[in-house]
Amino acid sequence: MNEPMRQQTRIPTAGRAAWALLAGLGTLSMSPEGAWAHAIVQRYDLPVPLWYYLAGAGLVVALTFVLLVTLRKEAAPAPP
């Protein structure tokens, strides 16, 4: 049970900089300031009744699943 000691692997400087950049961007993306870009100042009504909108959205989802099932290729059998 004599195992050789493992050397600690160090992350290169470029790798550390990349992780720091990702962490910084992640922190900035959680800022609520960006949400104001999507604010609507006045009320907007749909040009069709709400139930048309919801029924259309439901039909699109259902049609997508039907197409995925019918156009799906069969999986190739596993080699012996």
URTA-V419250 format. One record per backbone hydrogen bond with DSSP energy under -1.0 kcal/mol. CO is the residue of the C=O (numbers start at 1). NH is the residue of the N-H. Records with the same first field share a line. If there is no record, write none. Layout:
BEGIN
CO=NH + NH
END
This chain:
BEGIN
1=3
12=16
13=17
14=18
15=19
16=20
17=21
18=22
19=23
20=24
21=25
22=26
23=27
24=28
25=29
28=31
33=36
34=37
35=38
36=39
49=53
50=54
51=55
52=56
53=57
54=58
55=59
56=60
57=61
58=62
59=63
60=64
61=65
62=66
63=67
64=68
65=69
66=70
67=71
END
